[in-house]
Amino acid sequence: MYHKHLLSGLLLALVFSGCVSQKSANLNYEKAIEIGVCDQNIINEKKALVEKKDDVIYTGLNAGLMTRNCGDYNASNYFFDAAEESYKVDVDLEDTGSKVGKTVVGTVLSDTLFDYDGSLYERIMVNVYKGLNFMSLNDFENARVEFNRALLRQDKAKDYFAAQIEKSRDEIEKAKKDPNYQQNMKNAEQANAYYDTLFKEFSASEVFTNPYATYLASVFFFMDKDYVNAADKFREIVITHPDDKNFEAIDKIFKSRANSVKNNDENYIFLIYEDGMGVEKDSFNLTIPFLIDFQRNQFASTSISFPTLKKRLPSYGMLNVNGVQTYEIANFDNIIATEFKTELPGIIAQTIAQGIVKTVINAAVAKNDPTGGFLSIGVSLVTAYVTKSDIRSWTGLPKTAQVAVLKNDGKFELRTPDNAILKSGEIDKNRDAIVFVRSFNAQSAPQIKIIQR
């Protein structure tokens, strides 16, 4: 009976460890965003989590996008503000002692026990969406602040990735000091083989860039009549796409406004289309042998969890507005894969380290178990539960971002690739306009927002 109570206690420890089903949490947010859940009770529940400092970044990002899609821009900015503030306080300014402690606990147990830290591409998109929210609220002054912040984060991305690469090298060098390193790190070969296959599905760059953020900032400056700044920022996109005729055509429009007095007969529609659902984080398990006793050459096999990326389907793939077809300006799958690949050496090293600790603990308990096996079973369950990959993410980001620019003649008609009309209507032809379209899948009605200035 004592053994049963002991095992029950260990299982209860799992419940109160703070670990919840991350996949279910991601799916719940995804569905809420996809079908447009705008229930005030749910929004209040998410605000309560933020106020309790309960995984603020994860909650803020996903609830911020959920309320943005509902058209509640003030609530959306509340959540995005909370996430951004948490980036500053809990991530960027975290003291060295806390970081060391988290690293130790993360190695022994799992990063899933801590609040979500987020990714660089997410931080940039927080400011982008806040900027778009302020534009929808006709608050162009605050929108400018957010787009400038997004551009600043873009500029710092190169330094971040250079530091991350150096950090990964340092972690590997530290791991080499372990006497069992050569044998145990052979286990990384299996993981590396998997990731080599994974990255064949993506076009991961060696340099981080998100041209979508740069483009939206350029369009904002254009709409705010800051034509010189708009042309200057858009030029960065042209330089990285030197042979793209579509971008050359937009470049001419931006330059024309920058170099001459605006012709009131030439106003433009900037169609911005976010298509489908971007990659989601997932995990896979590998059962690999670890050397637990160097002198006796003794091994034990353990199943450990590695994070991975899983592609999802596009929606319409492209749209047509007044006979002009959209074209891709950013592939979020590749943007996310680029950051993931940069951090991968450190991820593999820590996951292998977790596997070693887990194997040694289980082997030691099994060898000295006074309960006839109950304690060993319980400890195995605990270590298996907590050594899981962190698959939390900002669900709901698009698979691709596409654009089209055309003269504003007072009307617009959106069509799908099979020529079905999504929406048509009139628009003030005396002003420039953004027509923002978000489609998660072809089965759900797209969200269409119009901003004019």
N, C-alpha and C positions, 0 to 999 in steps of 0.2 A: 504493500500500500504506500509506503514511504517513497518508493521508486516512482510510482504513478504520480504522486503529488509533486515530486521533483520535476518530472517531465512536464506536467501541467504548468508548473511555475515557469519553466523555460519557454513554453509556448506562449504564455501570457506576456512574457517579456517581449516577444515579437510584436504583440499587439500594441504595447505601450512604447515601443522603440521610436515611434514617430514615422515609421515607414508606411506609406500607403501605396496603393497600386498606381504607379505613375502612368502606366499605359491607359488605365481607366480615366485618370484625371485629364490626360491629353485628349482622349476621345470625347469626354464630356464638353470640354471647351471647344473642340473642333465642331461638334454637332451644334452647339449653341451659336457659334459664329456662322456656320453654314446655313442654318435654317432661320437665323435672325431672331434668336430669343431675346426679347426686350422686357421681360417681366421685372418690375421694380423690386419685387421681393428677392429675386436672384441677385440683382445689382446691389441691393442692400447687404446681402450675405457676403458678397465679395468685398464691399467696403468695410464690413466688420472684420474680415480677415486682415485687411491692410492695417486697420487701426490696432489690431492685436499683434502687429508685426509678424504675421504668420506667412512666411515664404513670400515676402512682399514683391520681389522682382517677378517671380513666376506668376503670381496673381495679378499684378499690375499690368504686365504685358498682355496677358490673355483677356482679362476683363476690359482693358483699354481698347483692344481691337473689337471685342464684342459690342461695347457701347458705341464705338465709332460707327460700326456697321448699322447700328440702330438709329444713327443720326443724333445721338445724345452726345454732342461734342464737348460739352462742359464736363460731363461725367467721364468721358474718355480721357480728357486731359488730366482729370483728378487722378486716375489710375496710372497714366503715363508719368505724371509728376512724381507719384509715389515710387514707381520703379526707378526713375532717374535719380531721385534723392537717395534711394537705397544703394544704387551703384556707387554714389559718391561716399556715403558714410560706411556702408557695410563691406564694400569691395575695394574701391580705390584707396580709401583711407584706413583700411584695416591694419591694426598694429602688427608688428613682426611676430610677437608672441602668439597672437591669435592665429596667424597664418601657419606658424610652425605646429601649433596644437592641432589645427584642422588637418594638416598634412599627415601627422602621426596617426590621428584617429581615422582619417580617410584610408590610410594604408592598412591599418589593423582591421577596420570594419568596412566602411563604405562612405563615399561622398554623398550618398542619398540621405544620410542623417543630417546634413546641413541644408540651409536654404540655398535655393538656386542662384548661381552667380551670373548667369546669362553669358552672352557672347558679344563680340565686337559688332558684328553685323546687326545684331538686335539693338544695340545702343544707338547706332546711326539711324535705324528705322523709327525708333521712338521719337527722335527729333523731327524726322520727316513727317510722320503722321500727326504730331502736334502742330507742325506748320500748316498742314492741310486742314486740320480742325479749325485753327484760327482763321484761315482763309474762308472757310465755310461760315464762320461767325462774323465775317467782314472785319476782322481785327488784323489788319495787315502789319501793324507795328509789331505785335507779338509774333506773328508769323515770320517776320524777318529775323527775329532773334533765334527762332528754332532752326530755320534753314542755315543760318550762319553757324550755329552749333553743330549741325549735321556735317557741314563742310569742314569744320575744325576737326571733328572726329575722323573724317576721311583723311585729312592731312597727317594725323597722328598714327594712322593705321600702319604705315611703313615702319615706324619706330617700334610699335607694339609687336609686329610680327618678327622683326629682327631680334627683339628681346626674348620672344617666345622660343625662337629657334635656339638661341643661346642657352635658355633655361633648360630645354630638352637635352642639350649636350651635357650640361652640368649634372642633370639627374642621372644620365647614363654613366658618367664618370664616377659618381658616388656609388652607384650600384656595383661597379667593377671592384670595389674594395671588399665586397662579400666573397669569402673563400669559395663559395659554391656558385659564383657568378657564371663561370664558363658553362657549367652543366645546366643550370637553371635557365639561363637566358637563351639556351637552344630552343626552349619552349616558345620563345617569341617568333621563331621561324614559322611556326604554324599560323600564328596570327598575321604576320607580315604577308604570308602567301594569300590569306583571305583578303587582306586590304589591297594587295596588288590587283586582285581581280575586281574588287569593289570600285577602285578609282578608274578603271577602264570605262565605267559608265558615266563618268563626269569629265569635264574639262577644267580641272583644278589648276589655278594659276599659281605661280611662285610669288606673285605680288597681289595683295588684296586691293580690290577696287569694287565700288558699287556705282556704276554709271547712272543708275536710276536715281539715286540721291542727288547726284550732280545735276542731272537733267531737270528734276523737279525744282531744285533751287534756281536754275536758270529760268524756268518758266515763271516761277514766282517773281523774280526780278523783272522779267518782261511785263507781267501783269501789273506790277507796282511801278511801272514806267521808269525803271532804273535800267535803261537799255544797254548802256555801256557795260555795266556789271553782268547783265544777262549774256551778252555776246562773249564777254571774257570767260565766264564759267563754261559756257557751251563749247567754247574752243577746246577745252580739255577733252571733251568727248570726241571731237573731230580728229584730234591728234592721235587718239588711240584707235580710231577707225578711219584711216586715211583714204581707203578706197570705197567707202560706203556712200553711194549717191544720195540715199535718203537723208543722211546727216549733213551732207553738203548743201542740200536744198534748205534745210532748217537753218544752217549756218548763214546762208545768204539773207534769210528773213531777219535774223538777229542782227547781222551787220548793217542791214538797211536801216533798221530802227535806230541803231547806235550812231550811224553816220549822217542822218538827215532828220528833218522835222517829220513827225508822224503824219501820214496821209490818212485822213479820216475815212476814206473809201476802202482802206485795206485793213480790216480787222481779221483776226484769226481764231480758229477753233483748235485747241490743243486737246486731242483725244488721248486719254491715259487709261490703259486697259491692264488690269491685274487679272491674270488667267490662272485658274486651277489652284491646286494646293501644293506647296513646296515640300521638299523632303521632310520626313519625320525621323526622329531618332528611334532606334530599336536596339536589340542586343542579340548576341549569339553566344553559345557556350562551346567551349573546347575542354575535353578531358585530356589532361596532360600529366606526365610523371614529373614529380619534383624530388630532388635529392634532399632528404631530411637528415641524413647522417653521413657526413663526408668520409669519416674513418672506416665505417662499415660498408660504405657504398650502398646504403639502403634508400629505396625509393618508395614513394606513395603517390597514387594517381588521384587527382582532384579535378572536378569540373569547375571552371571559372568563367565568368561572364565578361564579354567585351562589348563596348558600344559600337553601333554601326549606323549607317544612313539607309533609309528605305525610300525609294522614289514613289511618288504618287502620280495620278493621272492628270492630264491637262483638262480644261473645260472645253471651250470652243476651239482653242488653238490659235485663233486670230479672229478679228472682226473687220467689218467694212463700214466706213462712215462716208456717206455721200459719194460712193464710188472709189474712195481711197482706202487701201488696205493697211492695217496696222503692221508694224514690224518690230522685232524684238530689240529692246535696248538693254535688258539685263535678264540673266538667267539665275534665279535665286538658288536653284539646285547647285550650280557651280560655285556661287558665292559662299554658300554654307559648306560645301565640300572643301573649298580652299582653306577656310579657317580650321576645319576639322583635321585636315591633312597636316597642317602646320603644328597642331597640338598633339598629333598622334604618337610621336616617340615617347613623350611624357606619359600619355595615357597607357600605352602598352607597358612601360616600365612600372607604373604604379599598379596596374592590374596584375602583372606577374608577381610583384611584391605582395599584394593581397593574397594571391594564391599560395605563396610560400608560407605566410603567416597562418593562413587558414589550415594548410596541410600539417604544419608543425603542431598547432593547437589540437587538432583532431587526433593526430598520432599520439601525442603525449597523454591526452585524456583516455584514449582507448587502451593504452598500455597500463595506466594506473587507475582504471575505473573500479571503485570499490562497490558499485551498485549492480554488478552483473550485466552491464551494458546499457542501462537506462540513461545514465549520465552521458555516456558516449553518444547515444542517439540524440539526446537533447542538445548537446553542444554542436553536433553536426547540423541539426536543423537550424540552430541560431546562426552559425557561421554561413550556412548556405543562403539563409534569408537576407542577411545584412550585406553580404558581398555581392551585390547586384549592381549592374551598370546604371548610371544616372541617365535616364532617357527623357527627362523633362525638357521641354522646348517651347518656343513661342509658336504654337500651332496656328494655322490660319494665314501665314504669310504666303504670297503667291508663288507659283512655280516659275512663271516668267512675267516680266513687265514689258508691255508693248506700247508704242506710241504712233500717232499720225498727226500731221499738221495740215490744215487746209484753210482756205479763205472762208470767212464767215459771211454767208449770203442770207442769213436770217432763218435758216432751218437746218435740221440734221435728221438723218435716217440711219439707224444702226442695223446692220444685217449680219447674220451668221454666215459661216462658210457655205452652208446649203441654201443661202439666199433668203432665209426666213427673217422677217423684220422683228427685231428685239424692241425697238422703241423709235418713235419719230415725233417730231414736234418743232415748234418755232423757238427762236432764240433771238435776243436783241442783237441785230447786226451792226449796231453802232458801238459795240464794245467787244473787246477780246474775251474769250471764254475758255474755261476748262470744262470738258465733259469727262467725268471720272466714272469708269465702269469697273465693277468688281464682280467676277463670276467664279464661284467655287466649283460648280459642275453644270453640265448642260441640262440637268433635270430640275435645277432650282432657278427661280427668277433672279436675274442679275440685279445688283444694286447700282443705280445710276444717279450721280450727283452733278449738278451744274454750278459752277462758280464764275461770276462775271465781275469785271472791274472797269 
